[in-house]
Amino acid sequence: MVSLLSELGGLTRDIQNYIRDVDREGRLFEQSFCTELKAEMSDYYKLVSDIEGRLFKAPRSLWPGESQLGVTLRRMYCWTTEARQKLRLMATAIVKVQEGKGGGDVLSTISTLVDDGDPFIQAFAQQLLKTASAPFNHILVSWITDGELVDPYKEFFIREREGRRDMFWSEKYTVASDMIPVHINGEMTRKIFQIGRSLNFLRVACDDAQWVAEGGPRTQLTGDISDPRTLETFVYRSSSMVNERLMSVLRDKFGLVSHIEAIRRYLLFEQGDFALALMEVLENQMDRSGQNIMAHDLSAVLSSAVRSSNAQYEDPDRLSAIVLTFREENAQLRGWDEVALKYNLSAPLSYVIPRSTMRQYFEVSHFLLRLKRVEHSLHTIWRQQMTEARAQLRAEELQRRKGDTKTAEGQGPLRRAMRQSAIACSEMIQFFHQVQRYIALNVIEGAWGEFIESTSGRSGEIDIDKWNESHTKYVNIIHNVVCGGSGPGFQRNLAGIFNTALQFIAVVRELYSEQALGLRRSDSRSSTKENHETLSERFQRIMGGSKPGSSTPPADSAAKQAERVNTIVLRFKDQVKDIMRVLSHNTTSDLQFLVVTVDFNGAYAGSN
C-alpha cells in the first residue's frame, strides 16, 4: 500500500517534467495535449490539498478505531485510486507521444487508448483526444474551407513545399503519410488533400477567390468536425462541390478541353488541310541549310500554312500557342528533319498538365511531321514520274510515226532505272501511307475515344487528378507506339527506312532534274532535222555530259543511275522485312497488326 501511494510522487514528477519541457519548446499539438494534462493535474492537486488539510485539521467526531487525525493509509489509498489511474494513463500517453513523430501521430497515439475496453480508460482518453485535437481541427477547417495551410510547426499531414512555378498543381503540396491520424482513412485523406489543393488553386491560379469565400465549402459547415461522422459527411459533400467548380472553371473559362482538341488537330495532324499546307510550304524551303534557318523563318512557314488552311478560323489564343521550332537547340544539329510543332500552354493550364506530357506531344509531333514530309515528297516524285512517263510515251509515238526507230545504246539501263524507281516509289508510298493511316485511326483515334469516355463523368465523379491521369494515359499510348514503346527494333528500322526514303527521293530528283526535263521538252519541240536527237538520247547526253551530235550515248552513266536505284530499293525491301519480322514476334506491341495492312498480299517474304 505504501509503494502504491509512493508511486503517485514518481508519476507526478514525470508529468511535471514533460509539461515543463513542452512549455519551453513544445509544438502546437503537444501544447494542446499538455493543456488537458494541466487540467487533470489541477484536479489532482486539489485532491492532494484536501488530504493535506485533513492531516492538519482534527475531525469533530471519530469512528471506532479511527485515529484522531481522521486519515489512514487505507483511506489515502481509497481516495487516490481514481487519481492514480489517471496519472498512470497520462504517463503512458506521454511515453507513447514522446516515442512518436509528433503532429498527427500524437492524435493516433491517444486514439489507441480510446479503443480500450475499460470504460474509465475510454472516457478519460476521449477527453484527452478532444482537447489535443483542437489545433488539428483548426488547421483542418482552414484547409478544407479556404484552401489555406496554417501549420507553423509542420504537424499537419499535408505539407507545403517550394517548387517550380510550372509544378504549382502537382508539387506544391504533399501528404506526409506518417502524420495521418488513425481516425482518417485513406479515401478521406485523398479527398481532404484534394479539397484544399483545389481551393488554393482556385484562389491563386484561377482568380476565383470570391467563389471560395462566398460559395465554397465554408457555407456548408454547420456541425462540429471533431465528430468523425460529421467530418466524413462534410468532406464528401465538399469534395463534390469543389471538384465540380474547378473542372467547370478550367473547362469553360480557360478552355482546357478546347486546347487538348487543338493539340490533337495540329500537333497530331488530325486536320488534313493544315497538314497538307504545312508540307507544301516546307517543300519550298528544303533548299535552305539548317544553319541558315532562323526563328522568324519557322514562324513565317507556320503563318503561311495557317493562312492557306481552315486553321485561320481557329481561336487566336489556340493559334498563338502553336510554335514551329527545332527539336534540338544546338545549331550544329539543326535541319529540316529536326523541325517539330510545339504547343505552349499558358497558366493555369500549364500548372495542371505536366511538362513531361507536353514533351511527349512534341516528340510525337516531330515523328509525324517527318513521316508526312517523306510521304508528301514521295507523292511529288510519283506525280513527276507519271508526267514524264506520259511525255516519253508521246515522244516515242512521234518517233514511230516519223519512222525513226533508232534506240540509244544506253537507253535500256536508264529505262529500267526509271521503271524500277516508279515501282519502288509506289511501294514506299503504300508503306508510309499504311503506317500513317494506322497511327491516325487505330492509335490516335482509338486512344482519343477512350480518353473522352473516361472523362465524360459516366463512370463516377471526375476531379482534375483523374482527368489528368486519363490524359496522361492517352498521351502515353500514342507516345509508346510512335516513339518508343514498340521495341528498339521497330524504332531503329523505321528510322533507317526514313533515311532510305530520303536517299531515294534525292536520287530520283537527280534522275528527273528540272534542267534535264526542260532540255528534253525543248528537244522534242525542235523541228531541226540536222540536229535531231531522240528524247532518251538528249536526256542521256545531259546526264552523261556528252556533246551534241555525239553518236555514242553515255551507257556507263545510265548503268550507274540504275545501280544506285537498285541498291536503294533492295535496302528498302530488306528494312521493311525486318520491321515485319519485329512486329510479328512482338506480342505486346500496339503496332503488331500493322503487319496485316502493310503485307496484306504476302509480298514481303520476311514477314512470315
FIGU-10332 format. One record per residue (C-alpha): residue in one letter; x, y, z. Coordinates in Angstrom, 3 decimals. Example, Ala and Ser with C-alpha at 12.3 -4.5 7.8 and 13.67 -1.06 7.14 Angstrom:
<sites>
SITE,A,12.300,-4.500,7.800
SITE,S,13.670,-1.060,7.140
</sites>
This chain:
<sites>
SITE,M,0.000,0.000,0.000
SITE,V,2.854,2.346,0.827
SITE,S,4.526,1.628,-2.502
SITE,L,1.310,2.341,-4.381
SITE,L,0.930,5.656,-2.586
SITE,S,4.600,6.457,-3.247
SITE,E,4.022,5.772,-6.962
SITE,L,1.933,8.936,-7.089
SITE,G,5.001,11.055,-6.452
SITE,G,7.010,9.490,-9.260
SITE,L,4.152,9.829,-11.727
SITE,T,3.586,13.433,-10.716
SITE,R,7.277,14.249,-11.191
SITE,D,7.379,12.701,-14.679
SITE,I,4.240,14.528,-15.794
SITE,Q,5.502,17.849,-14.410
SITE,N,8.838,17.458,-16.186
SITE,Y,7.094,16.737,-19.518
SITE,I,4.788,19.738,-19.124
SITE,R,7.747,21.969,-18.315
SITE,D,9.668,20.767,-21.410
SITE,V,6.687,21.297,-23.692
SITE,D,6.059,24.768,-22.304
SITE,R,9.654,25.644,-23.092
SITE,E,9.982,24.262,-26.634
SITE,G,6.907,22.185,-27.463
SITE,R,4.921,22.325,-30.689
SITE,L,1.257,23.149,-31.156
SITE,F,-0.256,19.674,-30.863
SITE,E,1.861,18.836,-27.810
SITE,Q,0.926,22.110,-26.161
SITE,S,-2.750,21.307,-26.658
SITE,F,-2.132,17.856,-25.182
SITE,C,-0.444,19.450,-22.206
SITE,T,-3.441,21.718,-21.708
SITE,E,-5.560,18.705,-20.813
SITE,L,-2.726,17.304,-18.685
SITE,K,-2.597,20.561,-16.734
SITE,A,-6.354,20.458,-16.189
SITE,E,-6.141,16.912,-14.852
SITE,M,-3.152,17.803,-12.682
SITE,S,-5.112,20.721,-11.233
SITE,D,-7.802,18.275,-10.111
SITE,Y,-5.099,16.050,-8.660
SITE,Y,-3.537,18.989,-6.783
SITE,K,-6.948,19.795,-5.294
SITE,L,-7.189,16.214,-4.042
SITE,V,-3.712,16.410,-2.512
SITE,S,-4.582,19.728,-0.904
SITE,D,-7.761,18.262,0.577
SITE,I,-5.875,15.304,2.037
SITE,E,-3.224,17.616,3.413
SITE,G,-5.911,19.730,5.067
SITE,R,-7.344,16.626,6.695
SITE,L,-3.937,15.873,8.144
SITE,F,-3.724,19.221,9.966
SITE,K,-7.372,19.556,10.950
SITE,A,-8.760,17.251,13.633
SITE,P,-12.255,15.909,12.967
SITE,R,-15.179,16.677,15.361
SITE,S,-16.077,13.045,15.786
SITE,L,-14.225,9.772,15.297
SITE,W,-15.326,6.403,14.049
SITE,P,-14.475,3.367,16.118
SITE,G,-10.820,2.584,15.580
SITE,E,-10.207,5.826,13.694
SITE,S,-7.167,7.962,14.537
SITE,Q,-7.652,11.376,15.930
SITE,L,-6.488,12.989,12.674
SITE,G,-9.056,11.082,10.571
SITE,V,-6.513,9.993,7.909
SITE,T,-5.194,6.469,7.454
SITE,L,-3.150,4.740,4.752
SITE,R,-6.164,2.735,3.722
SITE,R,-8.256,5.910,3.409
SITE,M,-5.494,7.626,1.420
SITE,Y,-5.318,4.589,-0.865
SITE,C,-9.048,4.711,-1.473
SITE,W,-9.108,8.473,-2.017
SITE,T,-6.280,8.347,-4.576
SITE,T,-7.356,5.240,-6.532
SITE,E,-9.016,7.149,-9.380
SITE,A,-6.277,9.798,-9.421
SITE,R,-3.614,7.080,-9.590
SITE,Q,-5.325,5.519,-12.608
SITE,K,-5.440,8.885,-14.361
SITE,L,-1.782,9.593,-13.562
SITE,R,-0.802,6.196,-14.955
SITE,L,-2.794,6.827,-18.131
SITE,M,-1.240,10.249,-18.526
SITE,A,2.250,8.858,-18.013
SITE,T,1.575,6.079,-20.523
SITE,A,0.268,8.591,-23.071
SITE,I,3.322,10.794,-22.511
SITE,V,5.721,7.937,-23.167
SITE,K,3.921,7.000,-26.400
SITE,V,3.773,10.608,-27.543
SITE,Q,7.496,11.022,-26.900
SITE,E,8.191,7.896,-28.934
SITE,G,6.127,9.201,-31.856
SITE,K,6.917,11.813,-34.501
SITE,G,4.567,14.492,-33.199
SITE,G,1.781,16.175,-35.125
SITE,G,-0.987,13.845,-36.245
SITE,D,0.948,10.973,-34.714
SITE,V,0.062,12.429,-31.280
SITE,L,-3.631,12.018,-32.044
SITE,S,-3.051,8.495,-33.334
SITE,T,-1.289,7.594,-30.086
SITE,I,-4.133,8.869,-27.933
SITE,S,-6.698,7.200,-30.220
SITE,T,-5.253,3.792,-29.361
SITE,L,-6.287,4.397,-25.737
SITE,V,-9.841,5.247,-26.805
SITE,D,-10.239,1.710,-28.154
SITE,D,-9.574,0.228,-24.708
SITE,G,-12.377,-1.916,-23.285
SITE,D,-12.247,-0.303,-19.831
SITE,P,-14.993,2.380,-19.697
SITE,F,-12.917,4.536,-17.343
SITE,I,-9.870,4.479,-19.615
SITE,Q,-12.049,5.027,-22.680
SITE,A,-13.793,8.076,-21.193
SITE,F,-10.529,9.607,-19.957
SITE,A,-8.787,9.013,-23.328
SITE,Q,-11.706,10.609,-25.191
SITE,Q,-11.352,13.717,-23.090
SITE,L,-7.612,13.817,-23.780
SITE,L,-8.190,13.345,-27.509
SITE,K,-10.847,16.047,-27.689
SITE,T,-8.550,18.652,-26.172
SITE,A,-5.415,17.522,-28.023
SITE,S,-7.184,17.535,-31.418
SITE,A,-8.296,21.173,-31.170
SITE,P,-5.275,22.553,-33.147
SITE,F,-5.643,19.772,-35.708
SITE,N,-9.316,20.611,-36.214
SITE,H,-8.489,24.283,-36.561
SITE,I,-5.894,23.608,-39.288
SITE,L,-8.236,21.121,-40.965
SITE,V,-11.141,23.591,-41.103
SITE,S,-8.905,26.282,-42.594
SITE,W,-7.629,23.818,-45.215
SITE,I,-10.948,22.339,-46.361
SITE,T,-12.907,25.619,-46.336
SITE,D,-10.376,28.214,-47.577
SITE,G,-7.512,26.213,-49.030
SITE,E,-5.061,27.811,-46.607
SITE,L,-2.489,25.756,-44.715
SITE,V,-1.834,27.368,-41.303
SITE,D,0.735,24.982,-39.864
SITE,P,3.703,26.846,-38.357
SITE,Y,5.260,23.728,-36.775
SITE,K,4.602,21.374,-39.749
SITE,E,2.486,18.994,-37.685
SITE,F,-0.407,18.593,-40.153
SITE,F,-0.367,15.635,-42.527
SITE,I,-0.331,17.976,-45.538
SITE,R,2.913,19.813,-46.204
SITE,E,3.681,22.788,-48.416
SITE,R,6.951,22.929,-50.271
SITE,E,8.586,25.383,-52.561
SITE,G,8.617,24.005,-56.098
SITE,R,8.951,25.214,-59.637
SITE,R,6.255,27.541,-60.857
SITE,D,5.175,25.135,-63.578
SITE,M,4.605,22.455,-60.906
SITE,F,2.107,24.578,-58.971
SITE,W,-0.597,21.906,-59.007
SITE,S,1.343,18.664,-58.745
SITE,E,4.196,19.540,-56.387
SITE,K,3.160,22.479,-54.216
SITE,Y,1.543,20.240,-51.596
SITE,T,2.352,16.706,-50.497
SITE,V,0.906,14.235,-47.993
SITE,A,3.041,13.077,-45.050
SITE,S,1.624,9.600,-44.543
SITE,D,3.251,9.173,-41.111
SITE,M,1.310,12.196,-39.811
SITE,I,-2.180,10.991,-40.751
SITE,P,-4.344,10.309,-37.653
SITE,V,-5.791,6.812,-37.451
SITE,H,-9.385,8.063,-37.481
SITE,I,-8.936,9.416,-41.053
SITE,N,-8.909,6.620,-43.629
SITE,G,-7.132,6.568,-46.978
SITE,E,-10.017,7.732,-49.186
SITE,M,-10.887,10.566,-46.821
SITE,T,-7.233,11.593,-46.747
SITE,R,-7.205,11.841,-50.540
SITE,K,-10.394,13.900,-50.562
SITE,I,-9.161,16.269,-47.841
SITE,F,-5.949,16.766,-49.768
SITE,Q,-7.881,17.310,-52.998
SITE,I,-10.328,19.821,-51.475
SITE,G,-7.690,22.121,-50.002
SITE,R,-5.435,21.920,-53.030
SITE,S,-8.325,22.710,-55.363
SITE,L,-9.483,25.661,-53.257
SITE,N,-5.964,27.051,-53.150
SITE,F,-5.643,26.595,-56.910
SITE,L,-8.946,28.382,-57.490
SITE,R,-7.886,31.323,-55.337
SITE,V,-4.303,31.732,-56.528
SITE,A,-4.138,30.422,-60.104
SITE,C,-7.719,30.791,-61.369
SITE,D,-8.537,34.130,-59.719
SITE,D,-11.733,32.736,-58.235
SITE,A,-11.310,33.812,-54.607
SITE,Q,-14.805,35.293,-54.496
SITE,W,-16.463,31.913,-55.010
SITE,V,-14.194,30.320,-52.380
SITE,A,-15.260,32.958,-49.838
SITE,E,-18.946,33.235,-50.695
SITE,G,-19.973,29.941,-52.272
SITE,G,-17.359,27.455,-51.156
SITE,P,-17.436,24.693,-48.536
SITE,R,-17.433,27.182,-45.628
SITE,T,-21.080,27.919,-46.352
SITE,Q,-21.860,24.204,-45.816
SITE,L,-20.052,23.875,-42.459
SITE,T,-22.691,23.551,-39.760
SITE,G,-21.621,20.799,-37.342
SITE,D,-18.604,20.044,-35.167
SITE,I,-15.952,18.337,-37.285
SITE,S,-14.357,16.822,-34.182
SITE,D,-17.067,14.174,-34.596
SITE,P,-15.716,11.644,-37.163
SITE,R,-19.132,11.111,-38.749
SITE,T,-19.765,14.824,-39.166
SITE,L,-16.289,15.267,-40.629
SITE,E,-16.770,12.434,-43.137
SITE,T,-20.135,13.789,-44.310
SITE,F,-18.761,17.297,-44.729
SITE,V,-15.636,16.115,-46.587
SITE,Y,-17.549,14.020,-49.131
SITE,R,-20.100,16.773,-49.758
SITE,S,-17.409,19.446,-50.120
SITE,S,-15.305,17.245,-52.398
SITE,S,-18.075,17.005,-54.997
SITE,M,-18.737,20.739,-54.823
SITE,V,-15.099,21.819,-55.190
SITE,N,-14.235,19.322,-57.938
SITE,E,-17.234,20.380,-59.976
SITE,R,-16.306,24.050,-59.620
SITE,L,-12.654,23.553,-60.544
SITE,M,-13.436,21.455,-63.615
SITE,S,-16.048,23.998,-64.680
SITE,V,-13.595,26.903,-64.393
SITE,L,-10.810,25.092,-66.258
SITE,R,-13.165,23.844,-68.962
SITE,D,-15.313,26.953,-69.523
SITE,K,-13.112,29.869,-68.518
SITE,F,-9.709,28.592,-69.647
SITE,G,-10.743,26.122,-72.390
SITE,L,-8.999,23.016,-71.112
SITE,V,-10.740,20.574,-73.448
SITE,S,-10.547,23.019,-76.383
SITE,H,-6.770,23.216,-76.032
SITE,I,-6.446,19.426,-75.956
SITE,E,-8.561,19.198,-79.103
SITE,A,-6.362,21.836,-80.767
SITE,I,-3.271,19.801,-79.891
SITE,R,-4.863,16.748,-81.464
SITE,R,-5.757,18.630,-84.662
SITE,Y,-2.467,20.428,-85.211
SITE,L,0.353,18.656,-83.366
SITE,L,-1.021,15.219,-84.238
SITE,F,-2.033,16.414,-87.738
SITE,E,-5.648,15.317,-87.491
SITE,Q,-6.655,18.409,-89.522
SITE,G,-5.667,17.356,-93.024
SITE,D,-5.770,20.711,-94.839
SITE,F,-3.392,22.264,-92.305
SITE,A,-1.005,19.304,-92.580
SITE,L,-1.036,19.486,-96.398
SITE,A,-0.464,23.249,-96.411
SITE,L,2.435,22.892,-93.983
SITE,M,4.033,20.165,-96.111
SITE,E,3.778,22.302,-99.248
SITE,V,5.383,25.303,-97.553
SITE,L,8.174,23.151,-96.113
SITE,E,8.761,21.601,-99.557
SITE,N,9.592,25.046,-100.902
SITE,Q,12.140,25.607,-98.128
SITE,M,14.103,22.367,-98.499
SITE,D,16.944,24.008,-100.447
SITE,R,18.000,26.019,-97.383
SITE,S,20.525,24.537,-94.962
SITE,G,19.687,24.151,-91.288
SITE,Q,22.308,26.639,-90.126
SITE,N,20.638,29.395,-92.146
SITE,I,17.170,28.804,-90.700
SITE,M,16.150,31.380,-88.119
SITE,A,13.223,31.549,-85.738
SITE,H,11.405,34.110,-87.878
SITE,D,11.736,31.763,-90.881
SITE,L,9.943,28.996,-88.991
SITE,S,7.319,31.472,-87.828
SITE,A,6.745,32.575,-91.440
SITE,V,6.370,28.941,-92.554
SITE,L,3.748,28.279,-89.859
SITE,S,1.870,31.514,-90.614
SITE,S,1.764,30.684,-94.303
SITE,A,0.381,27.209,-93.553
SITE,V,-2.282,28.688,-91.262
SITE,R,-3.392,31.242,-93.851
SITE,S,-3.595,28.525,-96.511
SITE,S,-5.913,26.275,-94.475
SITE,N,-9.012,26.426,-92.312
SITE,A,-6.733,26.869,-89.314
SITE,Q,-7.018,30.612,-89.960
SITE,Y,-10.511,30.434,-88.409
SITE,E,-9.186,28.869,-85.204
SITE,D,-9.400,30.771,-81.920
SITE,P,-6.471,33.255,-81.710
SITE,D,-5.486,32.029,-78.237
SITE,R,-5.022,28.498,-79.517
SITE,L,-3.271,29.603,-82.707
SITE,S,-0.795,31.690,-80.724
SITE,A,0.106,28.618,-78.665
SITE,I,1.325,26.695,-81.738
SITE,V,5.025,27.158,-82.485
SITE,L,7.211,25.606,-85.171
SITE,T,10.655,25.061,-83.696
SITE,F,13.706,22.830,-83.694
SITE,R,13.827,19.719,-81.555
SITE,E,17.412,20.488,-80.517
SITE,E,18.813,23.877,-79.528
SITE,N,22.260,23.011,-80.872
SITE,A,22.795,24.908,-84.138
SITE,Q,25.051,22.154,-85.481
SITE,L,22.166,19.665,-85.309
SITE,R,19.624,21.924,-86.930
SITE,G,17.940,20.834,-90.110
SITE,W,14.507,20.406,-91.574
SITE,D,14.430,16.871,-90.202
SITE,E,14.650,18.320,-86.675
SITE,V,11.652,20.626,-87.037
SITE,A,8.503,19.923,-84.979
SITE,L,5.363,21.653,-83.775
SITE,K,5.184,22.709,-80.143
SITE,Y,2.179,23.823,-78.099
SITE,N,2.780,26.377,-75.345
SITE,L,0.071,26.255,-72.693
SITE,S,-0.499,29.329,-70.570
SITE,A,-1.323,29.454,-66.857
SITE,P,-3.209,27.893,-65.168
SITE,L,-3.375,25.025,-67.692
SITE,S,0.417,24.799,-67.744
SITE,Y,0.259,24.065,-63.992
SITE,V,-2.219,21.213,-64.455
SITE,I,-0.717,19.378,-67.448
SITE,P,2.844,18.246,-66.641
SITE,R,5.762,19.422,-68.723
SITE,S,6.699,15.799,-69.415
SITE,T,3.340,15.267,-71.134
SITE,M,3.855,18.301,-73.363
SITE,R,7.327,16.983,-74.175
SITE,Q,5.740,13.722,-75.326
SITE,Y,3.399,15.689,-77.576
SITE,F,6.440,17.457,-79.028
SITE,E,8.245,14.183,-79.758
SITE,V,5.169,12.658,-81.381
SITE,S,4.731,15.787,-83.496
SITE,H,8.338,15.527,-84.673
SITE,F,7.841,11.920,-85.776
SITE,L,4.527,12.584,-87.548
SITE,L,5.869,15.688,-89.269
SITE,R,8.822,13.734,-90.600
SITE,L,6.527,10.907,-91.697
SITE,K,4.217,13.299,-93.548
SITE,R,7.134,15.128,-95.153
SITE,V,8.546,11.891,-96.543
SITE,E,5.131,10.790,-97.792
SITE,H,4.454,14.192,-99.369
SITE,S,7.838,14.163,-101.125
SITE,L,7.156,10.673,-102.442
SITE,H,3.791,11.802,-103.799
SITE,T,5.513,14.706,-105.527
SITE,I,8.053,12.341,-107.064
SITE,W,5.262,9.994,-108.149
SITE,R,3.385,12.796,-109.918
SITE,Q,6.594,13.805,-111.661
SITE,Q,7.234,10.206,-112.721
SITE,M,3.744,9.830,-114.147
SITE,T,4.062,13.127,-116.061
SITE,E,7.387,12.121,-117.551
SITE,A,6.138,8.643,-118.405
SITE,R,3.284,10.127,-120.408
SITE,A,5.670,12.597,-122.078
SITE,Q,8.015,9.764,-123.017
SITE,L,5.152,7.749,-124.481
SITE,R,4.096,10.707,-126.613
SITE,A,7.671,11.235,-127.791
SITE,E,8.011,7.576,-128.741
SITE,E,4.734,7.755,-130.632
SITE,L,6.007,10.767,-132.593
SITE,Q,9.239,8.940,-133.400
SITE,R,7.305,5.891,-134.523
SITE,R,5.159,7.976,-136.846
SITE,K,8.273,9.615,-138.310
SITE,G,9.747,6.186,-138.929
SITE,D,12.730,6.790,-136.565
SITE,T,13.252,3.531,-134.722
SITE,K,16.813,4.213,-133.615
SITE,T,17.391,3.392,-129.971
SITE,A,20.298,4.730,-127.971
SITE,E,22.790,2.263,-126.652
SITE,G,22.294,3.328,-123.034
SITE,Q,18.529,3.611,-123.223
SITE,G,17.850,0.126,-121.798
SITE,P,19.559,0.576,-118.386
SITE,L,18.115,4.079,-117.988
SITE,R,14.602,2.932,-118.731
SITE,R,14.969,0.085,-116.283
SITE,A,16.133,2.541,-113.612
SITE,M,13.172,4.817,-114.278
SITE,R,10.756,1.914,-114.285
SITE,Q,12.217,0.436,-111.114
SITE,S,12.130,3.826,-109.378
SITE,A,8.457,4.225,-110.278
SITE,I,7.584,0.813,-108.812
SITE,A,9.687,1.464,-105.698
SITE,C,8.065,4.874,-105.262
SITE,S,4.628,3.261,-105.267
SITE,E,5.765,0.679,-102.708
SITE,M,7.186,3.365,-100.433
SITE,I,4.022,5.447,-100.717
SITE,Q,1.927,2.430,-99.809
SITE,F,4.137,1.608,-96.804
SITE,F,4.208,5.138,-95.384
SITE,H,0.526,5.600,-96.076
SITE,Q,-0.341,2.438,-94.139
SITE,V,1.878,3.447,-91.210
SITE,Q,0.340,6.901,-91.128
SITE,R,-3.207,5.551,-91.500
SITE,Y,-2.694,3.012,-88.727
SITE,I,-1.290,5.609,-86.338
SITE,A,-4.060,8.108,-87.126
SITE,L,-7.026,5.732,-86.988
SITE,N,-6.058,2.802,-84.787
SITE,V,-3.756,4.547,-82.333
SITE,I,-4.658,8.233,-82.038
SITE,E,-8.402,7.956,-82.631
SITE,G,-8.646,4.810,-80.506
SITE,A,-6.826,6.430,-77.582
SITE,W,-8.863,9.618,-78.008
SITE,G,-12.115,7.670,-77.781
SITE,E,-11.006,6.012,-74.543
SITE,F,-9.907,9.384,-73.152
SITE,I,-13.276,11.018,-73.910
SITE,E,-15.135,8.054,-72.429
SITE,S,-13.107,8.089,-69.205
SITE,T,-13.533,11.860,-68.698
SITE,S,-17.223,12.061,-69.545
SITE,G,-18.250,11.505,-65.922
SITE,R,-20.314,8.398,-66.645
SITE,S,-18.058,6.205,-64.540
SITE,G,-18.258,8.490,-61.482
SITE,E,-17.066,11.805,-60.175
SITE,I,-14.241,13.369,-62.197
SITE,D,-11.677,15.568,-60.473
SITE,I,-8.648,17.188,-62.027
SITE,D,-6.333,14.377,-60.895
SITE,K,-8.479,11.685,-62.519
SITE,W,-8.781,13.813,-65.649
SITE,N,-5.022,14.281,-65.724
SITE,E,-4.485,10.566,-65.204
SITE,S,-6.724,9.773,-68.191
SITE,H,-4.988,12.402,-70.309
SITE,T,-1.539,11.106,-69.408
SITE,K,-2.656,7.584,-70.307
SITE,Y,-3.944,8.856,-73.665
SITE,V,-0.637,10.566,-74.468
SITE,N,1.411,7.594,-73.254
SITE,I,-0.432,5.218,-75.580
SITE,I,0.390,7.393,-78.589
SITE,H,3.950,8.103,-77.483
SITE,N,4.710,4.441,-76.766
SITE,V,3.591,3.408,-80.238
SITE,V,5.198,6.269,-82.107
SITE,C,8.358,6.999,-80.159
SITE,G,9.480,4.046,-78.142
SITE,G,7.019,1.541,-76.781
SITE,S,7.122,-0.783,-79.790
SITE,G,10.593,-2.072,-79.133
SITE,P,14.028,-0.848,-80.215
SITE,G,13.971,-2.997,-83.352
SITE,F,10.915,-1.254,-84.761
SITE,Q,12.178,2.231,-83.953
SITE,R,15.656,1.569,-85.316
SITE,N,14.373,0.054,-88.552
SITE,L,11.779,2.760,-89.039
SITE,A,14.462,5.428,-88.667
SITE,G,16.509,3.523,-91.249
SITE,I,13.545,3.499,-93.646
SITE,F,13.220,7.256,-93.259
SITE,N,16.859,7.687,-94.298
SITE,T,16.474,5.247,-97.177
SITE,A,13.376,7.070,-98.438
SITE,L,15.162,10.414,-98.300
SITE,Q,18.096,8.982,-100.261
SITE,F,15.670,7.553,-102.804
SITE,I,13.978,10.940,-103.185
SITE,A,17.338,12.629,-103.758
SITE,V,18.370,10.080,-106.417
SITE,V,15.056,10.275,-108.260
SITE,R,15.105,14.065,-108.186
SITE,E,18.518,13.907,-109.751
SITE,L,17.181,11.459,-112.293
SITE,Y,14.317,13.784,-113.137
SITE,S,16.125,17.055,-112.691
SITE,E,14.335,20.125,-113.886
SITE,Q,17.242,21.097,-116.110
SITE,A,17.231,17.729,-117.933
SITE,L,13.458,17.742,-118.273
SITE,G,13.441,21.263,-119.692
SITE,L,16.036,20.393,-122.303
SITE,R,14.225,17.188,-123.206
SITE,R,10.984,19.032,-123.743
SITE,S,12.710,21.708,-125.804
SITE,D,14.367,18.936,-127.834
SITE,S,11.022,17.270,-128.548
SITE,R,9.645,20.575,-129.840
SITE,S,12.675,21.130,-132.106
SITE,S,11.933,20.691,-135.855
SITE,T,15.586,20.924,-136.999
SITE,K,16.411,17.615,-138.666
SITE,E,20.160,18.261,-138.769
SITE,N,20.496,18.263,-135.012
SITE,H,17.691,15.774,-134.306
SITE,E,18.029,13.600,-131.207
SITE,T,15.576,11.292,-129.502
SITE,L,14.361,12.259,-126.012
SITE,S,16.276,9.417,-124.428
SITE,E,19.482,10.397,-126.296
SITE,R,19.075,14.024,-125.249
SITE,F,18.429,13.104,-121.612
SITE,Q,21.340,10.662,-121.521
SITE,R,23.615,13.245,-123.122
SITE,I,22.733,15.728,-120.397
SITE,M,23.148,13.204,-117.589
SITE,G,26.383,11.818,-119.019
SITE,G,27.857,15.072,-120.221
SITE,S,28.225,14.004,-123.914
SITE,K,28.474,16.638,-126.564
SITE,P,25.683,17.380,-129.039
SITE,G,25.813,15.214,-132.087
SITE,S,27.791,12.547,-130.306
SITE,S,26.912,9.172,-131.710
SITE,T,27.950,7.277,-128.569
SITE,P,25.388,7.549,-125.718
SITE,P,26.609,7.586,-122.079
SITE,A,25.755,3.979,-121.256
SITE,D,28.014,3.993,-118.174
SITE,S,26.102,6.915,-116.611
SITE,A,22.778,5.201,-117.197
SITE,A,24.096,1.988,-115.671
SITE,K,25.329,3.865,-112.577
SITE,Q,21.939,5.505,-112.108
SITE,A,20.236,2.138,-112.428
SITE,E,22.643,0.601,-109.912
SITE,R,22.023,3.359,-107.347
SITE,V,18.267,2.984,-107.668
SITE,N,18.503,-0.798,-107.413
SITE,T,20.686,-0.604,-104.277
SITE,I,18.268,1.727,-102.513
SITE,V,15.237,-0.330,-103.488
SITE,L,16.790,-3.562,-102.191
SITE,R,17.754,-1.862,-98.949
SITE,F,14.189,-0.551,-98.527
SITE,K,12.716,-4.013,-99.016
SITE,D,15.132,-5.548,-96.530
SITE,Q,14.248,-2.915,-93.939
SITE,V,10.522,-3.478,-94.437
SITE,K,11.062,-7.226,-93.994
SITE,D,12.940,-6.554,-90.758
SITE,I,10.109,-4.388,-89.469
SITE,M,7.540,-7.011,-90.358
SITE,R,9.611,-9.622,-88.550
SITE,V,9.925,-7.435,-85.432
SITE,L,6.215,-6.666,-85.290
SITE,S,5.227,-10.276,-85.956
SITE,H,7.179,-11.516,-82.936
SITE,N,6.226,-8.644,-80.614
SITE,T,3.015,-9.750,-78.910
SITE,T,2.843,-6.696,-76.618
SITE,S,3.170,-4.043,-79.296
SITE,D,0.216,-1.878,-80.309
SITE,L,1.576,-1.941,-83.848
SITE,Q,1.638,-5.709,-84.325
SITE,F,-1.459,-5.599,-86.580
SITE,L,0.337,-3.196,-88.897
SITE,V,1.831,-6.334,-90.473
SITE,V,-1.591,-7.208,-91.882
SITE,T,-2.122,-3.830,-93.527
SITE,V,1.394,-3.434,-94.951
SITE,D,1.918,-7.018,-96.077
SITE,F,-1.689,-7.823,-96.908
SITE,N,-0.695,-9.840,-100.006
SITE,G,2.425,-11.528,-98.575
SITE,A,4.750,-9.622,-100.905
SITE,Y,7.451,-9.391,-98.270
SITE,A,8.686,-12.911,-97.645
SITE,G,10.414,-11.873,-94.455
SITE,S,7.097,-11.069,-92.777
SITE,N,6.102,-14.734,-92.458
</sites>
